[in-house]
Amino acid sequence: MGAAGFPLGRVCATRGVAHDMERDAAFARFVAGSLARYRYCDWGDVSVADGNDRAVEWGGERILAAYRYPGHGSRKIWILTEADRSVTTVLYPEEY
């Protein structure tokens, strides 16, 4: 989509992500940068990009993106916006 195309609602993080953000400034910057990418419809490392684009355009479905933390092996976060766009959550895949 290119431009900010959907509301994020209330943005929150799971306990695990919030804890790691408090302890690691570089990780906190990574999360903030991932949220910026997400807001502009850059879905990172997901195979559901077409579904996300449809959800942004038509609404009524969740939006999910995944971002790998560079230089940290397979560590990644997910960002998930609820179908009603009331809440966006940053989480680790294992916290889902």
Residue pairs with C-beta under 8 A, 6 or more apart in sequence:
1 40
1 41
1 53
1 56
1 57
2 40
2 41
3 40
4 39
4 40
5 41
5 56
5 57
6 55
6 56
6 63
6 81
6 85
7 85
8 35
8 39
8 81
8 85
8 88
9 81
9 82
9 84
9 85
9 86
9 87
9 88
10 86
10 87
10 88
11 35
11 87
11 88
11 89
11 90
12 87
12 88
12 89
12 90
13 21
13 31
13 89
13 90
13 91
14 89
14 90
14 91
14 92
14 95
16 91
16 92
16 95
17 31
17 77
17 90
17 91
17 92
17 95
20 27
21 27
21 28
21 31
22 28
27 69
30 67
30 69
30 70
30 77
31 77
31 90
34 44
34 65
34 67
34 77
34 79
34 90
35 79
35 88
35 90
37 44
37 65
37 67
38 44
38 65
38 79
38 88
41 52
41 53
41 56
42 65
43 49
43 52
43 64
43 65
43 66
44 65
44 66
44 67
44 68
45 66
45 67
45 68
45 76
46 52
46 64
46 65
46 66
48 64
51 61
52 63
52 64
52 65
54 61
55 61
55 62
55 63
55 83
56 63
59 83
59 85
60 83
61 83
62 80
62 81
62 82
62 83
63 80
63 81
64 78
64 79
64 80
64 81
65 78
65 79
66 76
66 77
66 78
66 79
66 93
67 76
67 77
67 79
68 74
68 75
68 76
69 75
69 76
69 77
76 92
76 93
77 90
77 91
77 92
78 90
78 91
78 92
78 93
78 96
79 88
79 89
79 90
79 91
80 88
80 89
80 91
81 87
81 88
81 89
82 88
